Amino acid sequence: DVTEIEEKEAQAKQEEQIMKEQELSNLLHEKRYLKALGLAISLDRPHTVLMVVKAILKETDGRKHLEENIVRLRKDQKEAVLTFLVTWNTNSRNCHEAQAVIEILLKHEAPDSLLQYSGIKSAVESLLPYT
């Protein structure tokens, strides 16, 4: 019978999730946006990533800070953000943030490297009608 072991594993995962959410909250409070973006992406939380982007844009020189943070993300994180912003772009309340991130990606990534992103074709097809 492995029920007890499975319950302990599930409880450990739940505790780890709670710890990560608390860490994310602390990072946002401390305005450590790069780590907050990375953690929100790793937790697969598009809405939280959007909230981090909005928080960065509210800062003085927000566009510049957003650019610095997006550029420093790893390729897989940028791919995740691209996937998230496709959804953000369909909502008029979030389209400005999505467009800001798209602008940064297009400005700092070479076309050849953008073509290497997984899901780039469907992302572009989804972005075109709303952009």
MODELLER restraints for C-alpha pairs under 7 A, 6 or more apart:
rsr = mdl.restraints
at = mdl.atoms
rsr.add(forms.Gaussian(group=physical.xy_distance, feature=features.Distance(at['CA:24:A'], at['CA:36:A']), mean=5.65, stdev=0.5))
rsr.add(forms.Gaussian(group=physical.xy_distance, feature=features.Distance(at['CA:24:A'], at['CA:39:A']), mean=6.65, stdev=0.5))
rsr.add(forms.Gaussian(group=physical.xy_distance, feature=features.Distance(at['CA:27:A'], at['CA:33:A']), mean=6.85, stdev=0.5))
rsr.add(forms.Gaussian(group=physical.xy_distance, feature=features.Distance(at['CA:27:A'], at['CA:36:A']), mean=5.59, stdev=0.5))
rsr.add(forms.Gaussian(group=physical.xy_distance, feature=features.Distance(at['CA:28:A'], at['CA:36:A']), mean=6.29, stdev=0.5))
rsr.add(forms.Gaussian(group=physical.xy_distance, feature=features.Distance(at['CA:33:A'], at['CA:52:A']), mean=6.78, stdev=0.5))
rsr.add(forms.Gaussian(group=physical.xy_distance, feature=features.Distance(at['CA:34:A'], at['CA:69:A']), mean=5.46, stdev=0.5))
rsr.add(forms.Gaussian(group=physical.xy_distance, feature=features.Distance(at['CA:37:A'], at['CA:49:A']), mean=5.91, stdev=0.5))
rsr.add(forms.Gaussian(group=physical.xy_distance, feature=features.Distance(at['CA:37:A'], at['CA:52:A']), mean=6.54, stdev=0.5))
rsr.add(forms.Gaussian(group=physical.xy_distance, feature=features.Distance(at['CA:40:A'], at['CA:48:A']), mean=6.04, stdev=0.5))
rsr.add(forms.Gaussian(group=physical.xy_distance, feature=features.Distance(at['CA:40:A'], at['CA:49:A']), mean=5.62, stdev=0.5))
rsr.add(forms.Gaussian(group=physical.xy_distance, feature=features.Distance(at['CA:41:A'], at['CA:49:A']), mean=6.61, stdev=0.5))
rsr.add(forms.Gaussian(group=physical.xy_distance, feature=features.Distance(at['CA:41:A'], at['CA:77:A']), mean=6.59, stdev=0.5))
rsr.add(forms.Gaussian(group=physical.xy_distance, feature=features.Distance(at['CA:41:A'], at['CA:80:A']), mean=6.85, stdev=0.5))
rsr.add(forms.Gaussian(group=physical.xy_distance, feature=features.Distance(at['CA:46:A'], at['CA:84:A']), mean=5.44, stdev=0.5))
rsr.add(forms.Gaussian(group=physical.xy_distance, feature=features.Distance(at['CA:53:A'], at['CA:66:A']), mean=6.96, stdev=0.5))
rsr.add(forms.Gaussian(group=physical.xy_distance, feature=features.Distance(at['CA:53:A'], at['CA:97:A']), mean=6.91, stdev=0.5))
rsr.add(forms.Gaussian(group=physical.xy_distance, feature=features.Distance(at['CA:54:A'], at['CA:97:A']), mean=6.81, stdev=0.5))
rsr.add(forms.Gaussian(group=physical.xy_distance, feature=features.Distance(at['CA:56:A'], at['CA:62:A']), mean=5.38, stdev=0.5))
rsr.add(forms.Gaussian(group=physical.xy_distance, feature=features.Distance(at['CA:56:A'], at['CA:65:A']), mean=6.63, stdev=0.5))
rsr.add(forms.Gaussian(group=physical.xy_distance, feature=features.Distance(at['CA:56:A'], at['CA:66:A']), mean=5.96, stdev=0.5))
rsr.add(forms.Gaussian(group=physical.xy_distance, feature=features.Distance(at['CA:57:A'], at['CA:63:A']), mean=5.82, stdev=0.5))
rsr.add(forms.Gaussian(group=physical.xy_distance, feature=features.Distance(at['CA:57:A'], at['CA:66:A']), mean=6.67, stdev=0.5))
rsr.add(forms.Gaussian(group=physical.xy_distance, feature=features.Distance(at['CA:67:A'], at['CA:104:A']), mean=5.99, stdev=0.5))
rsr.add(forms.Gaussian(group=physical.xy_distance, feature=features.Distance(at['CA:79:A'], at['CA:117:A']), mean=6.09, stdev=0.5))
rsr.add(forms.Gaussian(group=physical.xy_distance, feature=features.Distance(at['CA:79:A'], at['CA:118:A']), mean=6.80, stdev=0.5))
rsr.add(forms.Gaussian(group=physical.xy_distance, feature=features.Distance(at['CA:83:A'], at['CA:123:A']), mean=6.71, stdev=0.5))
rsr.add(forms.Gaussian(group=physical.xy_distance, feature=features.Distance(at['CA:85:A'], at['CA:98:A']), mean=5.08, stdev=0.5))
rsr.add(forms.Gaussian(group=physical.xy_distance, feature=features.Distance(at['CA:86:A'], at['CA:123:A']), mean=6.23, stdev=0.5))
rsr.add(forms.Gaussian(group=physical.xy_distance, feature=features.Distance(at['CA:86:A'], at['CA:126:A']), mean=6.53, stdev=0.5))
rsr.add(forms.Gaussian(group=physical.xy_distance, feature=features.Distance(at['CA:86:A'], at['CA:127:A']), mean=5.99, stdev=0.5))
rsr.add(forms.Gaussian(group=physical.xy_distance, feature=features.Distance(at['CA:88:A'], at['CA:94:A']), mean=5.30, stdev=0.5))
rsr.add(forms.Gaussian(group=physical.xy_distance, feature=features.Distance(at['CA:88:A'], at['CA:95:A']), mean=5.86, stdev=0.5))
rsr.add(forms.Gaussian(group=physical.xy_distance, feature=features.Distance(at['CA:88:A'], at['CA:98:A']), mean=5.88, stdev=0.5))
rsr.add(forms.Gaussian(group=physical.xy_distance, feature=features.Distance(at['CA:89:A'], at['CA:95:A']), mean=4.22, stdev=0.5))
rsr.add(forms.Gaussian(group=physical.xy_distance, feature=features.Distance(at['CA:89:A'], at['CA:98:A']), mean=5.39, stdev=0.5))
rsr.add(forms.Gaussian(group=physical.xy_distance, feature=features.Distance(at['CA:89:A'], at['CA:130:A']), mean=6.69, stdev=0.5))
rsr.add(forms.Gaussian(group=physical.xy_distance, feature=features.Distance(at['CA:90:A'], at['CA:130:A']), mean=6.30, stdev=0.5))
